[in-house]
């Protein structure tokens, strides 16, 4: 039956969107197909480990919604896949340079406090407080990078961070902020905002269900001593091979579903 997203609670909807933005729809479609194929064989075993028939049906409906949206057709998926990969790469670099810049500023603040320059040290503290939490929203993250760059370029800060990676951080912050804004604009221009959000929502539902199925499969595999069962549900289309998954983020504790 058609996937009904209208009844999803606002908080859960935002979490699905957050997750969905991190993956290309081609990858989520491929993962949905793989998980559904594994469920065809192992669904009864997973039922008592947290993943039931209703979950399977919802995953199938979400997969069908992606197909109905044109995902899987080369002329539709090509540009979106490239754009999503660019968007995810820009977010990853933005968060990486954000962490580096904050580390540089922490060291600079310690130096300034030791020298008694409380005013400049406090300016750094304000910037650090404003950039405390990472964002998956491109514009919000870009604003954070702007904030860090501005304080790194501030008179009194530049000198104390010069030999701590300050100049490189300033350059990277500017490039990363520009990339975030450019990829976000390209992504929005590819289709209507509403259509893009709907695909992100479906992607988030698929990823959440695939993760749940994997968790249930691992529990079932341990109990039944069937390693092949767990292997059948690995998230290879989302995170690649086993070695690559070592770098993949685990499910957020607040993920819906």
C-alpha positions as protocol buffer text, in pm:
chain_id: "A"
residue {
  index: 1
  type: UNK
  ca { x: 0 y: 0 z: 0 }
}
residue {
  index: 2
  type: UNK
  ca { x: 120 y: 361 z: -53 }
}
residue {
  index: 3
  type: UNK
  ca { x: 350 y: 496 z: 216 }
}
residue {
  index: 4
  type: UNK
  ca { x: 160 y: 742 z: 439 }
}
residue {
  index: 5
  type: UNK
  ca { x: 398 y: 1005 z: 580 }
}
residue {
  index: 6
  type: UNK
  ca { x: 129 y: 1253 z: 683 }
}
residue {
  index: 7
  type: UNK
  ca { x: 75 y: 1090 z: 1024 }
}
residue {
  index: 8
  type: UNK
  ca { x: 441 y: 1099 z: 1131 }
}
residue {
  index: 9
  type: UNK
  ca { x: 488 y: 1306 z: 1447 }
}
residue {
  index: 10
  type: UNK
  ca { x: 689 y: 1629 z: 1398 }
}
residue {
  index: 11
  type: UNK
  ca { x: 985 y: 1520 z: 1612 }
}
residue {
  index: 12
  type: UNK
  ca { x: 1014 y: 1186 z: 1434 }
}
residue {
  index: 13
  type: UNK
  ca { x: 977 y: 1361 z: 1098 }
}
residue {
  index: 14
  type: UNK
  ca { x: 1269 y: 1590 z: 1172 }
}
residue {
  index: 15
  type: UNK
  ca { x: 1483 y: 1294 z: 1275 }
}
residue {
  index: 16
  type: UNK
  ca { x: 1398 y: 1106 z: 955 }
}
residue {
  index: 17
  type: UNK
  ca { x: 1488 y: 1416 z: 753 }
}
residue {
  index: 18
  type: UNK
  ca { x: 1818 y: 1454 z: 939 }
}
residue {
  index: 19
  type: UNK
  ca { x: 1908 y: 1094 z: 863 }
}
residue {
  index: 20
  type: UNK
  ca { x: 1780 y: 1102 z: 505 }
}
residue {
  index: 21
  type: UNK
  ca { x: 1991 y: 1405 z: 410 }
}
residue {
  index: 22
  type: UNK
  ca { x: 2303 y: 1200 z: 472 }
}
residue {
  index: 23
  type: UNK
  ca { x: 2232 y: 940 z: 202 }
}
residue {
  index: 24
  type: UNK
  ca { x: 2164 y: 936 z: -169 }
}
residue {
  index: 25
  type: UNK
  ca { x: 1830 y: 789 z: -271 }
}
residue {
  index: 26
  type: UNK
  ca { x: 1995 y: 541 z: -506 }
}
residue {
  index: 27
  type: UNK
  ca { x: 2190 y: 396 z: -213 }
}
residue {
  index: 28
  type: UNK
  ca { x: 1883 y: 378 z: 10 }
}
residue {
  index: 29
  type: UNK
  ca { x: 1684 y: 207 z: -267 }
}
residue {
  index: 30
  type: UNK
  ca { x: 1958 y: -52 z: -313 }
}
residue {
  index: 31
  type: UNK
  ca { x: 1975 y: -110 z: 61 }
}
residue {
  index: 32
  type: UNK
  ca { x: 1598 y: -146 z: 84 }
}
residue {
  index: 33
  type: UNK
  ca { x: 1608 y: -410 z: -189 }
}
residue {
  index: 34
  type: UNK
  ca { x: 1888 y: -599 z: -16 }
}
residue {
  index: 35
  type: UNK
  ca { x: 1715 y: -592 z: 323 }
}
residue {
  index: 36
  type: UNK
  ca { x: 1383 y: -698 z: 173 }
}
residue {
  index: 37
  type: UNK
  ca { x: 1553 y: -987 z: -5 }
}
residue {
  index: 38
  type: UNK
  ca { x: 1702 y: -1101 z: 325 }
}
residue {
  index: 39
  type: UNK
  ca { x: 1362 y: -1066 z: 493 }
}
residue {
  index: 40
  type: UNK
  ca { x: 1208 y: -1295 z: 234 }
}
residue {
  index: 41
  type: UNK
  ca { x: 1422 y: -1570 z: 386 }
}
residue {
  index: 42
  type: UNK
  ca { x: 1466 y: -1467 z: 747 }
}
residue {
  index: 43
  type: UNK
  ca { x: 1157 y: -1261 z: 844 }
}
residue {
  index: 44
  type: UNK
  ca { x: 1010 y: -1530 z: 1076 }
}
residue {
  index: 45
  type: UNK
  ca { x: 1339 y: -1550 z: 1266 }
}
residue {
  index: 46
  type: UNK
  ca { x: 1356 y: -1174 z: 1318 }
}
residue {
  index: 47
  type: UNK
  ca { x: 998 y: -1146 z: 1447 }
}
residue {
  index: 48
  type: UNK
  ca { x: 1088 y: -1223 z: 1809 }
}
residue {
  index: 49
  type: UNK
  ca { x: 1395 y: -1000 z: 1800 }
}
residue {
  index: 50
  type: UNK
  ca { x: 1222 y: -668 z: 1734 }
}
residue {
  index: 51
  type: UNK
  ca { x: 1150 y: -659 z: 1360 }
}
residue {
  index: 52
  type: UNK
  ca { x: 803 y: -781 z: 1264 }
}
residue {
  index: 53
  type: UNK
  ca { x: 581 y: -811 z: 960 }
}
residue {
  index: 54
  type: UNK
  ca { x: 452 y: -455 z: 990 }
}
residue {
  index: 55
  type: UNK
  ca { x: 812 y: -328 z: 977 }
}
residue {
  index: 56
  type: UNK
  ca { x: 878 y: -536 z: 666 }
}
residue {
  index: 57
  type: UNK
  ca { x: 565 y: -402 z: 499 }
}
residue {
  index: 58
  type: UNK
  ca { x: 662 y: -43 z: 582 }
}
residue {
  index: 59
  type: UNK
  ca { x: 1008 y: -95 z: 435 }
}
residue {
  index: 60
  type: UNK
  ca { x: 850 y: -238 z: 119 }
}
residue {
  index: 61
  type: UNK
  ca { x: 616 y: 61 z: 95 }
}
residue {
  index: 62
  type: UNK
  ca { x: 907 y: 304 z: 137 }
}
residue {
  index: 63
  type: UNK
  ca { x: 1103 y: 119 z: -131 }
}
residue {
  index: 64
  type: UNK
  ca { x: 806 y: 143 z: -367 }
}
residue {
  index: 65
  type: UNK
  ca { x: 776 y: 516 z: -294 }
}
residue {
  index: 66
  type: UNK
  ca { x: 1138 y: 568 z: -403 }
}
residue {
  index: 67
  type: UNK
  ca { x: 1073 y: 378 z: -725 }
}
residue {
  index: 68
  type: UNK
  ca { x: 757 y: 580 z: -788 }
}
residue {
  index: 69
  type: UNK
  ca { x: 962 y: 899 z: -746 }
}
residue {
  index: 70
  type: UNK
  ca { x: 1189 y: 788 z: -1028 }
}
residue {
  index: 71
  type: UNK
  ca { x: 1482 y: 664 z: -820 }
}
residue {
  index: 72
  type: UNK
  ca { x: 1648 y: 381 z: -1007 }
}
residue {
  index: 73
  type: UNK
  ca { x: 1597 y: 542 z: -1349 }
}
residue {
  index: 74
  type: UNK
  ca { x: 1932 y: 658 z: -1482 }
}
residue {
  index: 75
  type: UNK
  ca { x: 1811 y: 995 z: -1610 }
}
residue {
  index: 76
  type: UNK
  ca { x: 1666 y: 1081 z: -1268 }
}
residue {
  index: 77
  type: UNK
  ca { x: 1916 y: 926 z: -1031 }
}
residue {
  index: 78
  type: UNK
  ca { x: 2241 y: 1039 z: -1190 }
}
residue {
  index: 79
  type: UNK
  ca { x: 2238 y: 1406 z: -1102 }
}
residue {
  index: 80
  type: UNK
  ca { x: 2069 y: 1355 z: -766 }
}
residue {
  index: 81
  type: UNK
  ca { x: 2327 y: 1095 z: -665 }
}
residue {
  index: 82
  type: UNK
  ca { x: 2613 y: 1328 z: -754 }
}
residue {
  index: 83
  type: UNK
  ca { x: 2447 y: 1619 z: -578 }
}
residue {
  index: 84
  type: UNK
  ca { x: 2380 y: 1418 z: -263 }
}
residue {
  index: 85
  type: UNK
  ca { x: 2737 y: 1292 z: -255 }
}
residue {
  index: 86
  type: UNK
  ca { x: 2862 y: 1649 z: -289 }
}
residue {
  index: 87
  type: UNK
  ca { x: 2626 y: 1763 z: -12 }
}
residue {
  index: 88
  type: UNK
  ca { x: 2738 y: 1486 z: 225 }
}
residue {
  index: 89
  type: UNK
  ca { x: 3105 y: 1552 z: 144 }
}
residue {
  index: 90
  type: UNK
  ca { x: 3059 y: 1923 z: 214 }
}
residue {
  index: 91
  type: UNK
  ca { x: 2894 y: 1848 z: 549 }
}
residue {
  index: 92
  type: UNK
  ca { x: 3173 y: 1608 z: 640 }
}
residue {
  index: 93
  type: UNK
  ca { x: 3447 y: 1860 z: 557 }
}
residue {
  index: 94
  type: UNK
  ca { x: 3257 y: 2139 z: 730 }
}
residue {
  index: 95
  type: UNK
  ca { x: 3231 y: 1940 z: 1053 }
}
residue {
  index: 96
  type: UNK
  ca { x: 3595 y: 1833 z: 1028 }
}
residue {
  index: 97
  type: UNK
  ca { x: 3732 y: 2187 z: 989 }
}
residue {
  index: 98
  type: UNK
  ca { x: 3488 y: 2307 z: 1256 }
}
residue {
  index: 99
  type: UNK
  ca { x: 3645 y: 2061 z: 1501 }
}
residue {
  index: 100
  type: UNK
  ca { x: 3997 y: 2164 z: 1399 }
}
residue {
  index: 101
  type: UNK
  ca { x: 3923 y: 2535 z: 1431 }
}
residue {
  index: 102
  type: UNK
  ca { x: 3770 y: 2486 z: 1775 }
}
residue {
  index: 103
  type: UNK
  ca { x: 4077 y: 2294 z: 1888 }
}
residue {
  index: 104
  type: UNK
  ca { x: 4305 y: 2573 z: 1762 }
}
residue {
  index: 105
  type: UNK
  ca { x: 4093 y: 2833 z: 1940 }
}
residue {
  index: 106
  type: UNK
  ca { x: 4090 y: 2639 z: 2266 }
}
residue {
  index: 107
  type: UNK
  ca { x: 4469 y: 2643 z: 2265 }
}
residue {
  index: 108
  type: UNK
  ca { x: 4474 y: 3012 z: 2177 }
}
residue {
  index: 109
  type: UNK
  ca { x: 4233 y: 3096 z: 2458 }
}
residue {
  index: 110
  type: UNK
  ca { x: 4452 y: 2917 z: 2712 }
}
residue {
  index: 111
  type: UNK
  ca { x: 4753 y: 3118 z: 2593 }
}
residue {
  index: 112
  type: UNK
  ca { x: 4563 y: 3448 z: 2612 }
}
residue {
  index: 113
  type: UNK
  ca { x: 4429 y: 3375 z: 2959 }
}
residue {
  index: 114
  type: UNK
  ca { x: 4781 y: 3300 z: 3081 }
}
residue {
  index: 115
  type: UNK
  ca { x: 4897 y: 3632 z: 2940 }
}
residue {
  index: 116
  type: UNK
  ca { x: 4607 y: 3812 z: 3106 }
}
residue {
  index: 117
  type: UNK
  ca { x: 4426 y: 3918 z: 2786 }
}
residue {
  index: 118
  type: UNK
  ca { x: 4080 y: 3842 z: 2922 }
}
residue {
  index: 119
  type: UNK
  ca { x: 3889 y: 4043 z: 2659 }
}
residue {
  index: 120
  type: UNK
  ca { x: 4030 y: 3849 z: 2365 }
}
residue {
  index: 121
  type: UNK
  ca { x: 4004 y: 3519 z: 2553 }
}
residue {
  index: 122
  type: UNK
  ca { x: 3638 y: 3594 z: 2622 }
}
residue {
  index: 123
  type: UNK
  ca { x: 3576 y: 3666 z: 2253 }
}
residue {
  index: 124
  type: UNK
  ca { x: 3706 y: 3317 z: 2176 }
}
residue {
  index: 125
  type: UNK
  ca { x: 3491 y: 3168 z: 2451 }
}
residue {
  index: 126
  type: UNK
  ca { x: 3179 y: 3327 z: 2298 }
}
residue {
  index: 127
  type: UNK
  ca { x: 3262 y: 3185 z: 1954 }
}
residue {
  index: 128
  type: UNK
  ca { x: 3325 y: 2841 z: 2101 }
}
residue {
  index: 129
  type: UNK
  ca { x: 2993 y: 2851 z: 2282 }
}
residue {
  index: 130
  type: UNK
  ca { x: 2809 y: 2953 z: 1964 }
}
residue {
  index: 131
  type: UNK
  ca { x: 2963 y: 2665 z: 1769 }
}
residue {
  index: 132
  type: UNK
  ca { x: 2934 y: 2398 z: 2036 }
}
residue {
  index: 133
  type: UNK
  ca { x: 2692 y: 2169 z: 1851 }
}
residue {
  index: 134
  type: UNK
  ca { x: 2748 y: 2037 z: 1499 }
}
residue {
  index: 135
  type: UNK
  ca { x: 2466 y: 2093 z: 1252 }
}
residue {
  index: 136
  type: UNK
  ca { x: 2341 y: 1887 z: 958 }
}
residue {
  index: 137
  type: UNK
  ca { x: 2179 y: 2199 z: 813 }
}
residue {
  index: 138
  type: UNK
  ca { x: 2420 y: 2338 z: 554 }
}
residue {
  index: 139
  type: UNK
  ca { x: 2348 y: 2706 z: 616 }
}
residue {
  index: 140
  type: UNK
  ca { x: 2362 y: 2673 z: 995 }
}
residue {
  index: 141
  type: UNK
  ca { x: 2694 y: 2489 z: 974 }
}
residue {
  index: 142
  type: UNK
  ca { x: 2825 y: 2750 z: 728 }
}
residue {
  index: 143
  type: UNK
  ca { x: 2733 y: 3025 z: 977 }
}
residue {
  index: 144
  type: UNK
  ca { x: 2925 y: 2838 z: 1247 }
}
residue {
  index: 145
  type: UNK
  ca { x: 3229 y: 2823 z: 1020 }
}
residue {
  index: 146
  type: UNK
  ca { x: 3198 y: 3197 z: 950 }
}
residue {
  index: 147
  type: UNK
  ca { x: 3191 y: 3263 z: 1324 }
}
residue {
  index: 148
  type: UNK
  ca { x: 3506 y: 3060 z: 1384 }
}
residue {
  index: 149
  type: UNK
  ca { x: 3683 y: 3220 z: 1090 }
}
residue {
  index: 150
  type: UNK
  ca { x: 3599 y: 3571 z: 1209 }
}
residue {
  index: 151
  type: UNK
  ca { x: 3740 y: 3513 z: 1556 }
}
residue {
  index: 152
  type: UNK
  ca { x: 4053 y: 3345 z: 1417 }
}
residue {
  index: 153
  type: UNK
  ca { x: 4114 y: 3657 z: 1207 }
}
residue {
  index: 154
  type: UNK
  ca { x: 4055 y: 3888 z: 1505 }
}
residue {
  index: 155
  type: UNK
  ca { x: 4344 y: 4109 z: 1611 }
}
residue {
  index: 156
  type: UNK
  ca { x: 4505 y: 3950 z: 1913 }
}
residue {
  index: 157
  type: UNK
  ca { x: 4396 y: 3600 z: 1817 }
}
residue {
  index: 158
  type: UNK
  ca { x: 4583 y: 3568 z: 1487 }
}
residue {
  index: 159
  type: UNK
  ca { x: 4923 y: 3590 z: 1654 }
}
residue {
  index: 160
  type: UNK
  ca { x: 4863 y: 3328 z: 1922 }
}
residue {
  index: 161
  type: UNK
  ca { x: 4721 y: 3073 z: 1675 }
}
residue {
  index: 162
  type: UNK
  ca { x: 4969 y: 3138 z: 1393 }
}
residue {
  index: 163
  type: UNK
  ca { x: 5193 y: 2845 z: 1491 }
}
residue {
  index: 164
  type: UNK
  ca { x: 4902 y: 2627 z: 1596 }
}
residue {
  index: 165
  type: UNK
  ca { x: 4739 y: 2582 z: 1256 }
}
residue {
  index: 166
  type: UNK
  ca { x: 4551 y: 2911 z: 1252 }
}
residue {
  index: 167
  type: UNK
  ca { x: 4627 y: 3019 z: 892 }
}
residue {
  index: 168
  type: UNK
  ca { x: 4535 y: 2678 z: 751 }
}
residue {
  index: 169
  type: UNK
  ca { x: 4215 y: 2669 z: 955 }
}
residue {
  index: 170
  type: UNK
  ca { x: 4115 y: 3015 z: 830 }
}
residue {
  index: 171
  type: UNK
  ca { x: 4162 y: 2906 z: 468 }
}
residue {
  index: 172
  type: UNK
  ca { x: 3974 y: 2578 z: 514 }
}
residue {
  index: 173
  type: UNK
  ca { x: 3686 y: 2745 z: 696 }
}
residue {
  index: 174
  type: UNK
  ca { x: 3626 y: 2985 z: 409 }
}
residue {
  index: 175
  type: UNK
  ca { x: 3641 y: 2712 z: 145 }
}
residue {
  index: 176
  type: UNK
  ca { x: 3416 y: 2478 z: 347 }
}
residue {
  index: 177
  type: UNK
  ca { x: 3152 y: 2747 z: 411 }
}
residue {
  index: 178
  type: UNK
  ca { x: 3140 y: 2833 z: 40 }
}
residue {
  index: 179
  type: UNK
  ca { x: 3109 y: 2464 z: -51 }
}
residue {
  index: 180
  type: UNK
  ca { x: 2824 y: 2411 z: 194 }
}
residue {
  index: 181
  type: UNK
  ca { x: 2626 y: 2699 z: 51 }
}
residue {
  index: 182
  type: UNK
  ca { x: 2696 y: 2599 z: -309 }
}
residue {
  index: 183
  type: UNK
  ca { x: 2595 y: 2235 z: -267 }
}
residue {
  index: 184
  type: UNK
  ca { x: 2283 y: 2330 z: -70 }
}
residue {
  index: 185
  type: UNK
  ca { x: 2180 y: 2571 z: -345 }
}
residue {
  index: 186
  type: UNK
  ca { x: 2245 y: 2309 z: -615 }
}
residue {
  index: 187
  type: UNK
  ca { x: 2047 y: 2052 z: -421 }
}
residue {
  index: 188
  type: UNK
  ca { x: 1748 y: 2279 z: -377 }
}
residue {
  index: 189
  type: UNK
  ca { x: 1759 y: 2388 z: -739 }
}
residue {
  index: 190
  type: UNK
  ca { x: 1744 y: 2032 z: -863 }
}
residue {
  index: 191
  type: UNK
  ca { x: 1377 y: 2001 z: -774 }
}
residue {
  index: 192
  type: UNK
  ca { x: 1118 y: 2173 z: -563 }
}
residue {
  index: 193
  type: UNK
  ca { x: 1201 y: 2203 z: -195 }
}
residue {
  index: 194
  type: UNK
  ca { x: 893 y: 1996 z: -110 }
}
residue {
  index: 195
  type: UNK
  ca { x: 994 y: 1714 z: -344 }
}
residue {
  index: 196
  type: UNK
  ca { x: 1349 y: 1707 z: -211 }
}
residue {
  index: 197
  type: UNK
  ca { x: 1223 y: 1700 z: 148 }
}
residue {
  index: 198
  type: UNK
  ca { x: 985 y: 1415 z: 68 }
}
residue {
  index: 199
  type: UNK
  ca { x: 1269 y: 1208 z: -75 }
}
residue {
  index: 200
  type: UNK
  ca { x: 1486 y: 1287 z: 229 }
}
residue {
  index: 201
  type: UNK
  ca { x: 1199 y: 1174 z: 451 }
}
residue {
  index: 202
  type: UNK
  ca { x: 1162 y: 844 z: 266 }
}
residue {
  index: 203
  type: UNK
  ca { x: 1539 y: 792 z: 268 }
}
residue {
  index: 204
  type: UNK
  ca { x: 1537 y: 844 z: 645 }
}
residue {
  index: 205
  type: UNK
  ca { x: 1258 y: 590 z: 691 }
}
residue {
  index: 206
  type: UNK
  ca { x: 1442 y: 332 z: 480 }
}
residue {
  index: 207
  type: UNK
  ca { x: 1771 y: 382 z: 664 }
}
residue {
  index: 208
  type: UNK
  ca { x: 1602 y: 360 z: 1005 }
}
residue {
  index: 209
  type: UNK
  ca { x: 1417 y: 41 z: 912 }
}
residue {
  index: 210
  type: UNK
  ca { x: 1727 y: -116 z: 757 }
}
residue {
  index: 211
  type: UNK
  ca { x: 1923 y: -38 z: 1074 }
}
residue {
  index: 212
  type: UNK
  ca { x: 1647 y: -192 z: 1288 }
}
residue {
  index: 213
  type: UNK
  ca { x: 1645 y: -505 z: 1073 }
}
residue {
  index: 214
  type: UNK
  ca { x: 2022 y: -533 z: 1103 }
}
residue {
  index: 215
  type: UNK
  ca { x: 2005 y: -499 z: 1482 }
}
residue {
  index: 216
  type: UNK
  ca { x: 1738 y: -769 z: 1503 }
}
residue {
  index: 217
  type: UNK
  ca { x: 1936 y: -992 z: 1268 }
}
residue {
  index: 218
  type: UNK
  ca { x: 2249 y: -963 z: 1480 }
}
residue {
  index: 219
  type: UNK
  ca { x: 2053 y: -1059 z: 1792 }
}
residue {
  index: 220
  type: UNK
  ca { x: 1892 y: -1352 z: 1612 }
}
residue {
  index: 221
  type: UNK
  ca { x: 2224 y: -1464 z: 1468 }
}
residue {
  index: 222
  type: UNK
  ca { x: 2384 y: -1476 z: 1811 }
}
residue {
  index: 223
  type: UNK
  ca { x: 2097 y: -1678 z: 1953 }
}
residue {
  index: 224
  type: UNK
  ca { x: 2072 y: -1921 z: 1664 }
}
residue {
  index: 225
  type: UNK
  ca { x: 2446 y: -1928 z: 1590 }
}
residue {
  index: 226
  type: UNK
  ca { x: 2383 y: -1838 z: 1223 }
}
residue {
  index: 227
  type: UNK
  ca { x: 2647 y: -1583 z: 1112 }
}
residue {
  index: 228
  type: UNK
  ca { x: 2501 y: -1585 z: 761 }
}
residue {
  index: 229
  type: UNK
  ca { x: 2179 y: -1439 z: 900 }
}
residue {
  index: 230
  type: UNK
  ca { x: 2355 y: -1129 z: 1030 }
}
residue {
  index: 231
  type: UNK
  ca { x: 2561 y: -1096 z: 712 }
}
residue {
  index: 232
  type: UNK
  ca { x: 2247 y: -1090 z: 500 }
}
residue {
  index: 233
  type: UNK
  ca { x: 2135 y: -767 z: 667 }
}
residue {
  index: 234
  type: UNK
  ca { x: 2461 y: -573 z: 662 }
}
residue {
  index: 235
  type: UNK
  ca { x: 2424 y: -214 z: 541 }
}
residue {
  index: 236
  type: UNK
  ca { x: 2667 y: -245 z: 252 }
}
residue {
  index: 237
  type: UNK
  ca { x: 2483 y: 0 z: 26 }
}
residue {
  index: 238
  type: UNK
  ca { x: 2487 y: 267 z: 298 }
}
residue {
  index: 239
  type: UNK
  ca { x: 2833 y: 220 z: 447 }
}
residue {
  index: 240
  type: UNK
  ca { x: 3024 y: 1 z: 202 }
}
residue {
  index: 241
  type: UNK
  ca { x: 3236 y: -297 z: 300 }
}
residue {
  index: 242
  type: UNK
  ca { x: 3306 y: -414 z: 653 }
}
residue {
  index: 243
  type: UNK
  ca { x: 3633 y: -223 z: 663 }
}
residue {
  index: 244
  type: UNK
  ca { x: 3470 y: 97 z: 544 }
}
residue {
  index: 245
  type: UNK
  ca { x: 3193 y: 64 z: 800 }
}
residue {
  index: 246
  type: UNK
  ca { x: 3451 y: 108 z: 1070 }
}
residue {
  index: 247
  type: UNK
  ca { x: 3430 y: 478 z: 983 }
}
residue {
  index: 248
  type: UNK
  ca { x: 3053 y: 489 z: 954 }
}
residue {
  index: 249
  type: UNK
  ca { x: 2841 y: 658 z: 1222 }
}
residue {
  index: 250
  type: UNK
  ca { x: 2629 y: 435 z: 1440 }
}
residue {
  index: 251
  type: UNK
  ca { x: 2257 y: 488 z: 1471 }
}
residue {
  index: 252
  type: UNK
  ca { x: 2165 y: 795 z: 1670 }
}
residue {
  index: 253
  type: UNK
  ca { x: 2002 y: 701 z: 1998 }
}
residue {
  index: 254
  type: UNK
  ca { x: 1710 y: 929 z: 1920 }
}
residue {
  index: 255
  type: UNK
  ca { x: 1639 y: 779 z: 1580 }
}
residue {
  index: 256
  type: UNK
  ca { x: 1272 y: 704 z: 1529 }
}
residue {
  index: 257
  type: UNK
  ca { x: 1144 y: 360 z: 1451 }
}
